Amino acid sequence: MINRREIFAYVKEKFDTDPDYPWFKYPDNAVLRHNGSGKWYGLIMNVPKIKLGLSGEESVDIIDLKCEPGIVSLLKNEQGTLPAYHMNKKHWITIVLVSPFPKEEIYNLINWSYKLTE
């Protein structure tokens, strides 16, 4: 389990990235942009569980990360992962932050997503 503050601290230290909040209507949704290309390498959102096909009425924090299609295919069956929410499902994966998906694996996927957007 991981939270958005831990992710923001990690990407600040590793890539000197600050979250960008581009949507007035969704002030908690944060984009992580590659410093060189400006491309997104991550998107953190707070989404109602029902929109993700999960049970419950509350909302959860998720992160969308860019991956190679083969990795997306492997990860889609892991607990805590979902098809990409609002992104290309072939190249992106969604991870529910309050899931048992390992924190170190999330960091590895963040690193890979950053590399893919160079």
Jmol script that loads the backbone (N, CA, C; Angstrom):
load data "model"
ATOM      1  N   MET A   1       0.856  -1.179   0.000  1.00  0.00           N
ATOM      2  CA  MET A   1       0.000   0.000   0.000  1.00  0.00           C
ATOM      3  C   MET A   1       0.898   1.237   0.000  1.00  0.00           C
ATOM      4  N   ILE A   2       0.457   2.255  -0.707  1.00  0.00           N
ATOM      5  CA  ILE A   2       1.211   3.495  -0.851  1.00  0.00           C
ATOM      6  C   ILE A   2       0.197   4.629  -0.954  1.00  0.00           C
ATOM      7  N   ASN A   3       0.630   5.845  -0.663  1.00  0.00           N
ATOM      8  CA  ASN A   3      -0.276   6.979  -0.839  1.00  0.00           C
ATOM      9  C   ASN A   3       0.354   7.999  -1.783  1.00  0.00           C
ATOM     10  N   ARG A   4      -0.459   8.934  -2.203  1.00  0.00           N
ATOM     11  CA  ARG A   4       0.007   9.912  -3.191  1.00  0.00           C
ATOM     12  C   ARG A   4       1.162  10.757  -2.671  1.00  0.00           C
ATOM     13  N   ARG A   5       1.177  11.072  -1.374  1.00  0.00           N
ATOM     14  CA  ARG A   5       2.287  11.870  -0.821  1.00  0.00           C
ATOM     15  C   ARG A   5       3.625  11.146  -0.969  1.00  0.00           C
ATOM     16  N   GLU A   6       3.608   9.836  -0.743  1.00  0.00           N
ATOM     17  CA  GLU A   6       4.835   9.049  -0.908  1.00  0.00           C
ATOM     18  C   GLU A   6       5.293   9.058  -2.365  1.00  0.00           C
ATOM     19  N   ILE A   7       4.347   8.953  -3.280  1.00  0.00           N
ATOM     20  CA  ILE A   7       4.694   8.989  -4.702  1.00  0.00           C
ATOM     21  C   ILE A   7       5.255  10.355  -5.069  1.00  0.00           C
ATOM     22  N   PHE A   8       4.606  11.420  -4.610  1.00  0.00           N
ATOM     23  CA  PHE A   8       5.095  12.764  -4.920  1.00  0.00           C
ATOM     24  C   PHE A   8       6.500  12.980  -4.368  1.00  0.00           C
ATOM     25  N   ALA A   9       6.771  12.491  -3.167  1.00  0.00           N
ATOM     26  CA  ALA A   9       8.113  12.617  -2.581  1.00  0.00           C
ATOM     27  C   ALA A   9       9.122  11.816  -3.402  1.00  0.00           C
ATOM     28  N   TYR A  10       8.736  10.633  -3.834  1.00  0.00           N
ATOM     29  CA  TYR A  10       9.630   9.789  -4.620  1.00  0.00           C
ATOM     30  C   TYR A  10       9.988  10.447  -5.952  1.00  0.00           C
ATOM     31  N   VAL A  11       8.979  10.927  -6.698  1.00  0.00           N
ATOM     32  CA  VAL A  11       9.266  11.507  -8.019  1.00  0.00           C
ATOM     33  C   VAL A  11       9.998  12.842  -7.897  1.00  0.00           C
ATOM     34  N   LYS A  12       9.799  13.549  -6.804  1.00  0.00           N
ATOM     35  CA  LYS A  12      10.544  14.795  -6.582  1.00  0.00           C
ATOM     36  C   LYS A  12      12.022  14.480  -6.389  1.00  0.00           C
ATOM     37  N   GLU A  13      12.305  13.481  -5.551  1.00  0.00           N
ATOM     38  CA  GLU A  13      13.696  13.119  -5.283  1.00  0.00           C
ATOM     39  C   GLU A  13      14.358  12.476  -6.497  1.00  0.00           C
ATOM     40  N   LYS A  14      13.654  11.589  -7.165  1.00  0.00           N
ATOM     41  CA  LYS A  14      14.238  10.814  -8.264  1.00  0.00           C
ATOM     42  C   LYS A  14      14.330  11.606  -9.571  1.00  0.00           C
ATOM     43  N   PHE A  15      13.285  12.381  -9.903  1.00  0.00           N
ATOM     44  CA  PHE A  15      13.213  13.040 -11.208  1.00  0.00           C
ATOM     45  C   PHE A  15      13.039  14.551 -11.135  1.00  0.00           C
ATOM     46  N   ASP A  16      13.004  15.099  -9.929  1.00  0.00           N
ATOM     47  CA  ASP A  16      12.738  16.523  -9.718  1.00  0.00           C
ATOM     48  C   ASP A  16      11.401  16.940 -10.349  1.00  0.00           C
ATOM     49  N   THR A  17      10.407  16.061 -10.208  1.00  0.00           N
ATOM     50  CA  THR A  17       9.068  16.306 -10.734  1.00  0.00           C
ATOM     51  C   THR A  17       8.147  16.791  -9.623  1.00  0.00           C
ATOM     52  N   ASP A  18       7.432  17.859  -9.899  1.00  0.00           N
ATOM     53  CA  ASP A  18       6.353  18.316  -9.025  1.00  0.00           C
ATOM     54  C   ASP A  18       5.032  17.976  -9.707  1.00  0.00           C
ATOM     55  N   PRO A  19       4.028  17.555  -8.946  1.00  0.00           N
ATOM     56  CA  PRO A  19       2.740  17.256  -9.575  1.00  0.00           C
ATOM     57  C   PRO A  19       2.124  18.507 -10.194  1.00  0.00           C
ATOM     58  N   ASP A  20       1.460  18.313 -11.308  1.00  0.00           N
ATOM     59  CA  ASP A  20       0.761  19.383 -12.014  1.00  0.00           C
ATOM     60  C   ASP A  20      -0.738  19.110 -11.862  1.00  0.00           C
ATOM     61  N   TYR A  21      -1.473  20.149 -11.531  1.00  0.00           N
ATOM     62  CA  TYR A  21      -2.927  20.024 -11.327  1.00  0.00           C
ATOM     63  C   TYR A  21      -3.640  20.842 -12.411  1.00  0.00           C
ATOM     64  N   PRO A  22      -3.824  20.267 -13.609  1.00  0.00           N
ATOM     65  CA  PRO A  22      -4.319  21.050 -14.744  1.00  0.00           C
ATOM     66  C   PRO A  22      -5.830  21.243 -14.825  1.00  0.00           C
ATOM     67  N   TRP A  23      -6.611  20.556 -13.977  1.00  0.00           N
ATOM     68  CA  TRP A  23      -8.058  20.613 -14.129  1.00  0.00           C
ATOM     69  C   TRP A  23      -8.717  21.307 -12.954  1.00  0.00           C
ATOM     70  N   PHE A  24      -9.348  22.430 -13.235  1.00  0.00           N
ATOM     71  CA  PHE A  24     -10.088  23.169 -12.207  1.00  0.00           C
ATOM     72  C   PHE A  24     -11.210  22.305 -11.640  1.00  0.00           C
ATOM     73  N   LYS A  25     -11.880  21.559 -12.514  1.00  0.00           N
ATOM     74  CA  LYS A  25     -13.014  20.736 -12.101  1.00  0.00           C
ATOM     75  C   LYS A  25     -12.580  19.552 -11.224  1.00  0.00           C
ATOM     76  N   TYR A  26     -11.345  19.122 -11.369  1.00  0.00           N
ATOM     77  CA  TYR A  26     -10.817  17.974 -10.613  1.00  0.00           C
ATOM     78  C   TYR A  26      -9.515  18.377  -9.916  1.00  0.00           C
ATOM     79  N   PRO A  27      -9.605  19.174  -8.870  1.00  0.00           N
ATOM     80  CA  PRO A  27      -8.400  19.748  -8.255  1.00  0.00           C
ATOM     81  C   PRO A  27      -7.478  18.734  -7.583  1.00  0.00           C
ATOM     82  N   ASP A  28      -7.943  17.517  -7.332  1.00  0.00           N
ATOM     83  CA  ASP A  28      -7.092  16.501  -6.706  1.00  0.00           C
ATOM     84  C   ASP A  28      -6.378  15.610  -7.719  1.00  0.00           C
ATOM     85  N   ASN A  29      -6.719  15.744  -8.990  1.00  0.00           N
ATOM     86  CA  ASN A  29      -6.090  14.920 -10.017  1.00  0.00           C
ATOM     87  C   ASN A  29      -4.771  15.545 -10.436  1.00  0.00           C
ATOM     88  N   ALA A  30      -3.700  14.767 -10.302  1.00  0.00           N
ATOM     89  CA  ALA A  30      -2.349  15.278 -10.528  1.00  0.00           C
ATOM     90  C   ALA A  30      -1.673  14.545 -11.679  1.00  0.00           C
ATOM     91  N   VAL A  31      -1.055  15.311 -12.561  1.00  0.00           N
ATOM     92  CA  VAL A  31      -0.281  14.765 -13.670  1.00  0.00           C
ATOM     93  C   VAL A  31       1.194  14.813 -13.294  1.00  0.00           C
ATOM     94  N   LEU A  32       1.903  13.734 -13.602  1.00  0.00           N
ATOM     95  CA  LEU A  32       3.356  13.698 -13.463  1.00  0.00           C
ATOM     96  C   LEU A  32       3.924  13.799 -14.866  1.00  0.00           C
ATOM     97  N   ARG A  33       4.671  14.877 -15.109  1.00  0.00           N
ATOM     98  CA  ARG A  33       5.198  15.141 -16.454  1.00  0.00           C
ATOM     99  C   ARG A  33       6.708  14.950 -16.487  1.00  0.00           C
ATOM    100  N   HIS A  34       7.170  14.369 -17.588  1.00  0.00           N
ATOM    101  CA  HIS A  34       8.602  14.222 -17.817  1.00  0.00           C
ATOM    102  C   HIS A  34       9.203  15.611 -18.010  1.00  0.00           C
ATOM    103  N   ASN A  35      10.284  15.897 -17.315  1.00  0.00           N
ATOM    104  CA  ASN A  35      10.896  17.226 -17.387  1.00  0.00           C
ATOM    105  C   ASN A  35      11.406  17.562 -18.780  1.00  0.00           C
ATOM    106  N   GLY A  36      11.907  16.584 -19.505  1.00  0.00           N
ATOM    107  CA  GLY A  36      12.453  16.854 -20.828  1.00  0.00           C
ATOM    108  C   GLY A  36      11.387  17.021 -21.887  1.00  0.00           C
ATOM    109  N   SER A  37      10.511  16.046 -22.011  1.00  0.00           N
ATOM    110  CA  SER A  37       9.538  16.035 -23.101  1.00  0.00           C
ATOM    111  C   SER A  37       8.212  16.692 -22.739  1.00  0.00           C
ATOM    112  N   GLY A  38       7.933  16.823 -21.449  1.00  0.00           N
ATOM    113  CA  GLY A  38       6.636  17.332 -21.017  1.00  0.00           C
ATOM    114  C   GLY A  38       5.532  16.290 -21.100  1.00  0.00           C
ATOM    115  N   LYS A  39       5.881  15.090 -21.595  1.00  0.00           N
ATOM    116  CA  LYS A  39       4.890  14.020 -21.707  1.00  0.00           C
ATOM    117  C   LYS A  39       4.511  13.507 -20.324  1.00  0.00           C
ATOM    118  N   TRP A  40       3.299  13.035 -20.231  1.00  0.00           N
ATOM    119  CA  TRP A  40       2.831  12.445 -18.983  1.00  0.00           C
ATOM    120  C   TRP A  40       3.508  11.098 -18.781  1.00  0.00           C
ATOM    121  N   TYR A  41       3.984  10.862 -17.570  1.00  0.00           N
ATOM    122  CA  TYR A  41       4.426   9.514 -17.232  1.00  0.00           C
ATOM    123  C   TYR A  41       3.600   8.948 -16.086  1.00  0.00           C
ATOM    124  N   GLY A  42       2.726   9.754 -15.528  1.00  0.00           N
ATOM    125  CA  GLY A  42       1.840   9.277 -14.477  1.00  0.00           C
ATOM    126  C   GLY A  42       0.660  10.201 -14.298  1.00  0.00           C
ATOM    127  N   LEU A  43      -0.415   9.636 -13.829  1.00  0.00           N
ATOM    128  CA  LEU A  43      -1.623  10.400 -13.544  1.00  0.00           C
ATOM    129  C   LEU A  43      -2.225   9.827 -12.269  1.00  0.00           C
ATOM    130  N   ILE A  44      -2.358  10.664 -11.245  1.00  0.00           N
ATOM    131  CA  ILE A  44      -2.945  10.238  -9.981  1.00  0.00           C
ATOM    132  C   ILE A  44      -4.310  10.890  -9.854  1.00  0.00           C
ATOM    133  N   MET A  45      -5.322  10.049  -9.628  1.00  0.00           N
ATOM    134  CA  MET A  45      -6.695  10.532  -9.552  1.00  0.00           C
ATOM    135  C   MET A  45      -7.397   9.911  -8.352  1.00  0.00           C
ATOM    136  N   ASN A  46      -8.424  10.591  -7.885  1.00  0.00           N
ATOM    137  CA  ASN A  46      -9.320  10.055  -6.878  1.00  0.00           C
ATOM    138  C   ASN A  46     -10.626   9.752  -7.597  1.00  0.00           C
ATOM    139  N   VAL A  47     -10.979   8.468  -7.666  1.00  0.00           N
ATOM    140  CA  VAL A  47     -12.079   8.013  -8.511  1.00  0.00           C
ATOM    141  C   VAL A  47     -13.057   7.169  -7.685  1.00  0.00           C
ATOM    142  N   PRO A  48     -14.363   7.368  -7.885  1.00  0.00           N
ATOM    143  CA  PRO A  48     -15.327   6.488  -7.216  1.00  0.00           C
ATOM    144  C   PRO A  48     -15.090   5.027  -7.613  1.00  0.00           C
ATOM    145  N   LYS A  49     -15.123   4.149  -6.638  1.00  0.00           N
ATOM    146  CA  LYS A  49     -14.881   2.725  -6.898  1.00  0.00           C
ATOM    147  C   LYS A  49     -15.804   2.177  -7.981  1.00  0.00           C
ATOM    148  N   ILE A  50     -17.040   2.626  -7.988  1.00  0.00           N
ATOM    149  CA  ILE A  50     -18.009   2.103  -8.955  1.00  0.00           C
ATOM    150  C   ILE A  50     -17.562   2.372 -10.396  1.00  0.00           C
ATOM    151  N   LYS A  51     -16.879   3.495 -10.634  1.00  0.00           N
ATOM    152  CA  LYS A  51     -16.395   3.803 -11.987  1.00  0.00           C
ATOM    153  C   LYS A  51     -15.261   2.879 -12.415  1.00  0.00           C
ATOM    154  N   LEU A  52     -14.637   2.235 -11.432  1.00  0.00           N
ATOM    155  CA  LEU A  52     -13.541   1.311 -11.713  1.00  0.00           C
ATOM    156  C   LEU A  52     -14.011  -0.141 -11.762  1.00  0.00           C
ATOM    157  N   GLY A  53     -15.312  -0.342 -11.534  1.00  0.00           N
ATOM    158  CA  GLY A  53     -15.843  -1.693 -11.495  1.00  0.00           C
ATOM    159  C   GLY A  53     -15.598  -2.393 -10.170  1.00  0.00           C
ATOM    160  N   LEU A  54     -15.299  -1.614  -9.132  1.00  0.00           N
ATOM    161  CA  LEU A  54     -15.053  -2.163  -7.799  1.00  0.00           C
ATOM    162  C   LEU A  54     -16.282  -1.965  -6.931  1.00  0.00           C
ATOM    163  N   SER A  55     -16.421  -2.785  -5.916  1.00  0.00           N
ATOM    164  CA  SER A  55     -17.565  -2.643  -5.016  1.00  0.00           C
ATOM    165  C   SER A  55     -17.287  -1.559  -3.985  1.00  0.00           C
ATOM    166  N   GLY A  56     -18.351  -0.914  -3.546  1.00  0.00           N
ATOM    167  CA  GLY A  56     -18.232   0.158  -2.566  1.00  0.00           C
ATOM    168  C   GLY A  56     -18.596   1.493  -3.173  1.00  0.00           C
ATOM    169  N   GLU A  57     -18.979   2.414  -2.315  1.00  0.00           N
ATOM    170  CA  GLU A  57     -19.412   3.726  -2.790  1.00  0.00           C
ATOM    171  C   GLU A  57     -18.359   4.802  -2.611  1.00  0.00           C
ATOM    172  N   GLU A  58     -17.316   4.516  -1.856  1.00  0.00           N
ATOM    173  CA  GLU A  58     -16.294   5.526  -1.619  1.00  0.00           C
ATOM    174  C   GLU A  58     -15.375   5.651  -2.835  1.00  0.00           C
ATOM    175  N   SER A  59     -14.518   6.653  -2.784  1.00  0.00           N
ATOM    176  CA  SER A  59     -13.531   6.877  -3.837  1.00  0.00           C
ATOM    177  C   SER A  59     -12.170   6.373  -3.376  1.00  0.00           C
ATOM    178  N   VAL A  60     -11.324   6.051  -4.350  1.00  0.00           N
ATOM    179  CA  VAL A  60      -9.969   5.591  -4.052  1.00  0.00           C
ATOM    180  C   VAL A  60      -8.979   6.337  -4.931  1.00  0.00           C
ATOM    181  N   ASP A  61      -7.762   6.481  -4.433  1.00  0.00           N
ATOM    182  CA  ASP A  61      -6.684   7.034  -5.243  1.00  0.00           C
ATOM    183  C   ASP A  61      -6.123   5.933  -6.133  1.00  0.00           C
ATOM    184  N   ILE A  62      -5.864   6.303  -7.387  1.00  0.00           N
ATOM    185  CA  ILE A  62      -5.253   5.392  -8.352  1.00  0.00           C
ATOM    186  C   ILE A  62      -4.109   6.115  -9.038  1.00  0.00           C
ATOM    187  N   ILE A  63      -3.224   5.340  -9.643  1.00  0.00           N
ATOM    188  CA  ILE A  63      -2.189   5.915 -10.496  1.00  0.00           C
ATOM    189  C   ILE A  63      -2.224   5.182 -11.829  1.00  0.00           C
ATOM    190  N   ASP A  64      -2.175   5.939 -12.905  1.00  0.00           N
ATOM    191  CA  ASP A  64      -2.017   5.394 -14.247  1.00  0.00           C
ATOM    192  C   ASP A  64      -0.558   5.556 -14.626  1.00  0.00           C
ATOM    193  N   LEU A  65       0.050   4.469 -15.122  1.00  0.00           N
ATOM    194  CA  LEU A  65       1.454   4.492 -15.527  1.00  0.00           C
ATOM    195  C   LEU A  65       1.604   3.886 -16.912  1.00  0.00           C
ATOM    196  N   LYS A  66       2.500   4.470 -17.695  1.00  0.00           N
ATOM    197  CA  LYS A  66       2.761   3.961 -19.034  1.00  0.00           C
ATOM    198  C   LYS A  66       3.674   2.744 -18.937  1.00  0.00           C
ATOM    199  N   CYS A  67       3.347   1.714 -19.714  1.00  0.00           N
ATOM    200  CA  CYS A  67       4.123   0.475 -19.735  1.00  0.00           C
ATOM    201  C   CYS A  67       4.164  -0.061 -21.159  1.00  0.00           C
ATOM    202  N   GLU A  68       5.089  -0.960 -21.403  1.00  0.00           N
ATOM    203  CA  GLU A  68       5.086  -1.669 -22.675  1.00  0.00           C
ATOM    204  C   GLU A  68       3.892  -2.627 -22.696  1.00  0.00           C
ATOM    205  N   PRO A  69       3.317  -2.881 -23.869  1.00  0.00           N
ATOM    206  CA  PRO A  69       2.133  -3.739 -23.948  1.00  0.00           C
ATOM    207  C   PRO A  69       2.304  -5.109 -23.282  1.00  0.00           C
ATOM    208  N   GLY A  70       3.466  -5.708 -23.398  1.00  0.00           N
ATOM    209  CA  GLY A  70       3.694  -7.010 -22.765  1.00  0.00           C
ATOM    210  C   GLY A  70       3.611  -6.941 -21.252  1.00  0.00           C
ATOM    211  N   ILE A  71       4.088  -5.849 -20.676  1.00  0.00           N
ATOM    212  CA  ILE A  71       4.025  -5.656 -19.222  1.00  0.00           C
ATOM    213  C   ILE A  71       2.577  -5.421 -18.800  1.00  0.00           C
ATOM    214  N   VAL A  72       1.858  -4.618 -19.574  1.00  0.00           N
ATOM    215  CA  VAL A  72       0.436  -4.380 -19.278  1.00  0.00           C
ATOM    216  C   VAL A  72      -0.299  -5.714 -19.247  1.00  0.00           C
ATOM    217  N   SER A  73      -0.026  -6.563 -20.227  1.00  0.00           N
ATOM    218  CA  SER A  73      -0.682  -7.863 -20.307  1.00  0.00           C
ATOM    219  C   SER A  73      -0.357  -8.734 -19.091  1.00  0.00           C
ATOM    220  N   LEU A  74       0.884  -8.706 -18.640  1.00  0.00           N
ATOM    221  CA  LEU A  74       1.285  -9.484 -17.462  1.00  0.00           C
ATOM    222  C   LEU A  74       0.658  -8.944 -16.181  1.00  0.00           C
ATOM    223  N   LEU A  75       0.592  -7.617 -16.071  1.00  0.00           N
ATOM    224  CA  LEU A  75       0.131  -6.998 -14.829  1.00  0.00           C
ATOM    225  C   LEU A  75      -1.382  -7.014 -14.656  1.00  0.00           C
ATOM    226  N   LYS A  76      -2.118  -7.148 -15.745  1.00  0.00           N
ATOM    227  CA  LYS A  76      -3.571  -6.986 -15.648  1.00  0.00           C
ATOM    228  C   LYS A  76      -4.247  -8.008 -14.740  1.00  0.00           C
ATOM    229  N   ASN A  77      -3.563  -9.099 -14.429  1.00  0.00           N
ATOM    230  CA  ASN A  77      -4.135 -10.106 -13.541  1.00  0.00           C
ATOM    231  C   ASN A  77      -3.633  -9.994 -12.106  1.00  0.00           C
ATOM    232  N   GLU A  78      -2.765  -9.038 -11.836  1.00  0.00           N
ATOM    233  CA  GLU A  78      -2.240  -8.846 -10.484  1.00  0.00           C
ATOM    234  C   GLU A  78      -3.276  -8.147  -9.614  1.00  0.00           C
ATOM    235  N   GLN A  79      -3.330  -8.529  -8.356  1.00  0.00           N
ATOM    236  CA  GLN A  79      -4.253  -7.887  -7.424  1.00  0.00           C
ATOM    237  C   GLN A  79      -3.873  -6.417  -7.265  1.00  0.00           C
ATOM    238  N   GLY A  80      -4.865  -5.540  -7.410  1.00  0.00           N
ATOM    239  CA  GLY A  80      -4.634  -4.107  -7.276  1.00  0.00           C
ATOM    240  C   GLY A  80      -4.439  -3.389  -8.590  1.00  0.00           C
ATOM    241  N   THR A  81      -4.390  -4.135  -9.702  1.00  0.00           N
ATOM    242  CA  THR A  81      -4.251  -3.499 -11.010  1.00  0.00           C
ATOM    243  C   THR A  81      -5.559  -3.608 -11.779  1.00  0.00           C
ATOM    244  N   LEU A  82      -5.761  -2.641 -12.656  1.00  0.00           N
ATOM    245  CA  LEU A  82      -6.967  -2.574 -13.485  1.00  0.00           C
ATOM    246  C   LEU A  82      -6.578  -2.114 -14.879  1.00  0.00           C
ATOM    247  N   PRO A  83      -7.447  -2.363 -15.871  1.00  0.00           N
ATOM    248  CA  PRO A  83      -7.203  -1.736 -17.171  1.00  0.00           C
ATOM    249  C   PRO A  83      -7.129  -0.218 -16.980  1.00  0.00           C
ATOM    250  N   ALA A  84      -6.319   0.424 -17.760  1.00  0.00           N
ATOM    251  CA  ALA A  84      -6.083   1.863 -17.598  1.00  0.00           C
ATOM    252  C   ALA A  84      -7.390   2.651 -17.585  1.00  0.00           C
ATOM    253  N   TYR A  85      -7.508   3.522 -16.608  1.00  0.00           N
ATOM    254  CA  TYR A  85      -8.683   4.382 -16.479  1.00  0.00           C
ATOM    255  C   TYR A  85      -8.423   5.666 -17.250  1.00  0.00           C
ATOM    256  N   HIS A  86      -9.221   5.925 -18.269  1.00  0.00           N
ATOM    257  CA  HIS A  86      -9.135   7.132 -19.108  1.00  0.00           C
ATOM    258  C   HIS A  86      -7.835   7.233 -19.900  1.00  0.00           C
ATOM    259  N   MET A  87      -7.160   6.120 -20.130  1.00  0.00           N
ATOM    260  CA  MET A  87      -5.927   6.129 -20.915  1.00  0.00           C
ATOM    261  C   MET A  87      -5.974   4.930 -21.873  1.00  0.00           C
ATOM    262  N   ASN A  88      -5.027   4.889 -22.793  1.00  0.00           N
ATOM    263  CA  ASN A  88      -4.923   3.792 -23.745  1.00  0.00           C
ATOM    264  C   ASN A  88      -4.618   2.495 -22.989  1.00  0.00           C
ATOM    265  N   LYS A  89      -5.527   1.554 -23.058  1.00  0.00           N
ATOM    266  CA  LYS A  89      -5.410   0.326 -22.276  1.00  0.00           C
ATOM    267  C   LYS A  89      -4.303  -0.602 -22.772  1.00  0.00           C
ATOM    268  N   LYS A  90      -3.784  -0.356 -23.956  1.00  0.00           N
ATOM    269  CA  LYS A  90      -2.680  -1.167 -24.473  1.00  0.00           C
ATOM    270  C   LYS A  90      -1.349  -0.722 -23.874  1.00  0.00           C
ATOM    271  N   HIS A  91      -1.230   0.568 -23.562  1.00  0.00           N
ATOM    272  CA  HIS A  91       0.054   1.121 -23.127  1.00  0.00           C
ATOM    273  C   HIS A  91       0.066   1.647 -21.693  1.00  0.00           C
ATOM    274  N   TRP A  92      -1.050   1.595 -21.011  1.00  0.00           N
ATOM    275  CA  TRP A  92      -1.138   2.123 -19.649  1.00  0.00           C
ATOM    276  C   TRP A  92      -1.809   1.109 -18.736  1.00  0.00           C
ATOM    277  N   ILE A  93      -1.472   1.173 -17.462  1.00  0.00           N
ATOM    278  CA  ILE A  93      -2.069   0.318 -16.435  1.00  0.00           C
ATOM    279  C   ILE A  93      -2.505   1.201 -15.270  1.00  0.00           C
ATOM    280  N   THR A  94      -3.569   0.826 -14.607  1.00  0.00           N
ATOM    281  CA  THR A  94      -4.028   1.525 -13.405  1.00  0.00           C
ATOM    282  C   THR A  94      -3.716   0.664 -12.192  1.00  0.00           C
ATOM    283  N   ILE A  95      -3.188   1.305 -11.152  1.00  0.00           N
ATOM    284  CA  ILE A  95      -2.935   0.630  -9.882  1.00  0.00           C
ATOM    285  C   ILE A  95      -3.717   1.362  -8.802  1.00  0.00           C
ATOM    286  N   VAL A  96      -4.482   0.613  -8.030  1.00  0.00           N
ATOM    287  CA  VAL A  96      -5.215   1.169  -6.894  1.00  0.00           C
ATOM    288  C   VAL A  96      -4.216   1.314  -5.750  1.00  0.00           C
ATOM    289  N   LEU A  97      -4.056   2.541  -5.249  1.00  0.00           N
ATOM    290  CA  LEU A  97      -2.998   2.797  -4.271  1.00  0.00           C
ATOM    291  C   LEU A  97      -3.230   2.110  -2.935  1.00  0.00           C
ATOM    292  N   VAL A  98      -4.473   1.869  -2.551  1.00  0.00           N
ATOM    293  CA  VAL A  98      -4.743   1.207  -1.266  1.00  0.00           C
ATOM    294  C   VAL A  98      -4.797  -0.316  -1.410  1.00  0.00           C
ATOM    295  N   SER A  99      -4.297  -0.833  -2.505  1.00  0.00           N
ATOM    296  CA  SER A  99      -4.294  -2.278  -2.745  1.00  0.00           C
ATOM    297  C   SER A  99      -3.002  -2.887  -2.191  1.00  0.00           C
ATOM    298  N   PRO A 100      -2.938  -4.216  -2.176  1.00  0.00           N
ATOM    299  CA  PRO A 100      -1.710  -4.865  -1.712  1.00  0.00           C
ATOM    300  C   PRO A 100      -0.590  -4.890  -2.752  1.00  0.00           C
ATOM    301  N   PHE A 101      -0.768  -4.211  -3.887  1.00  0.00           N
ATOM    302  CA  PHE A 101       0.290  -4.180  -4.898  1.00  0.00           C
ATOM    303  C   PHE A 101       1.540  -3.581  -4.251  1.00  0.00           C
ATOM    304  N   PRO A 102       2.685  -4.250  -4.355  1.00  0.00           N
ATOM    305  CA  PRO A 102       3.883  -3.828  -3.615  1.00  0.00           C
ATOM    306  C   PRO A 102       4.383  -2.424  -3.983  1.00  0.00           C
ATOM    307  N   LYS A 103       4.715  -1.672  -2.949  1.00  0.00           N
ATOM    308  CA  LYS A 103       5.214  -0.306  -3.114  1.00  0.00           C
ATOM    309  C   LYS A 103       6.457  -0.271  -4.013  1.00  0.00           C
ATOM    310  N   GLU A 104       7.388  -1.187  -3.799  1.00  0.00           N
ATOM    311  CA  GLU A 104       8.611  -1.198  -4.607  1.00  0.00           C
ATOM    312  C   GLU A 104       8.311  -1.455  -6.078  1.00  0.00           C
ATOM    313  N   GLU A 105       7.309  -2.269  -6.354  1.00  0.00           N
ATOM    314  CA  GLU A 105       6.919  -2.508  -7.743  1.00  0.00           C
ATOM    315  C   GLU A 105       6.307  -1.255  -8.363  1.00  0.00           C
ATOM    316  N   ILE A 106       5.567  -0.505  -7.576  1.00  0.00           N
ATOM    317  CA  ILE A 106       5.022   0.766  -8.075  1.00  0.00           C
ATOM    318  C   ILE A 106       6.169   1.705  -8.416  1.00  0.00           C
ATOM    319  N   TYR A 107       7.168   1.790  -7.549  1.00  0.00           N
ATOM    320  CA  TYR A 107       8.333   2.633  -7.838  1.00  0.00           C
ATOM    321  C   TYR A 107       9.039   2.168  -9.116  1.00  0.00           C
ATOM    322  N   ASN A 108       9.188   0.855  -9.288  1.00  0.00           N
ATOM    323  CA  ASN A 108       9.816   0.337 -10.508  1.00  0.00           C
ATOM    324  C   ASN A 108       9.008   0.716 -11.746  1.00  0.00           C
ATOM    325  N   LEU A 109       7.687   0.626 -11.650  1.00  0.00           N
ATOM    326  CA  LEU A 109       6.838   0.992 -12.786  1.00  0.00           C
ATOM    327  C   LEU A 109       6.876   2.493 -13.057  1.00  0.00           C
ATOM    328  N   ILE A 110       6.983   3.307 -12.009  1.00  0.00           N
ATOM    329  CA  ILE A 110       7.145   4.753 -12.199  1.00  0.00           C
ATOM    330  C   ILE A 110       8.437   5.019 -12.962  1.00  0.00           C
ATOM    331  N   ASN A 111       9.521   4.364 -12.557  1.00  0.00           N
ATOM    332  CA  ASN A 111      10.811   4.539 -13.242  1.00  0.00           C
ATOM    333  C   ASN A 111      10.702   4.148 -14.710  1.00  0.00           C
ATOM    334  N   TRP A 112      10.049   3.034 -14.973  1.00  0.00           N
ATOM    335  CA  TRP A 112       9.898   2.560 -16.347  1.00  0.00           C
ATOM    336  C   TRP A 112       9.033   3.527 -17.160  1.00  0.00           C
ATOM    337  N   SER A 113       7.957   4.012 -16.567  1.00  0.00           N
ATOM    338  CA  SER A 113       7.079   4.957 -17.251  1.00  0.00           C
ATOM    339  C   SER A 113       7.842   6.236 -17.602  1.00  0.00           C
ATOM    340  N   TYR A 114       8.656   6.697 -16.675  1.00  0.00           N
ATOM    341  CA  TYR A 114       9.470   7.893 -16.923  1.00  0.00           C
ATOM    342  C   TYR A 114      10.410   7.648 -18.106  1.00  0.00           C
ATOM    343  N   LYS A 115      11.054   6.492 -18.111  1.00  0.00           N
ATOM    344  CA  LYS A 115      11.983   6.157 -19.194  1.00  0.00           C
ATOM    345  C   LYS A 115      11.267   6.085 -20.544  1.00  0.00           C
ATOM    346  N   LEU A 116      10.071   5.513 -20.554  1.00  0.00           N
ATOM    347  CA  LEU A 116       9.319   5.390 -21.808  1.00  0.00           C
ATOM    348  C   LEU A 116       8.904   6.744 -22.384  1.00  0.00           C
ATOM    349  N   THR A 117       8.865   7.772 -21.557  1.00  0.00           N
ATOM    350  CA  THR A 117       8.417   9.087 -22.040  1.00  0.00           C
ATOM    351  C   THR A 117       9.571  10.051 -22.285  1.00  0.00           C
ATOM    352  N   GLU A 118      10.799   9.556 -22.256  1.00  0.00           N
ATOM    353  CA  GLU A 118      11.951  10.434 -22.520  1.00  0.00           C
ATOM    354  C   GLU A 118      11.932  10.956 -23.935  1.00  0.00           C
TER     355      GLU A 118
END
end "model"
wireframe off; spacefill off
backbone 0.3
color backbone group
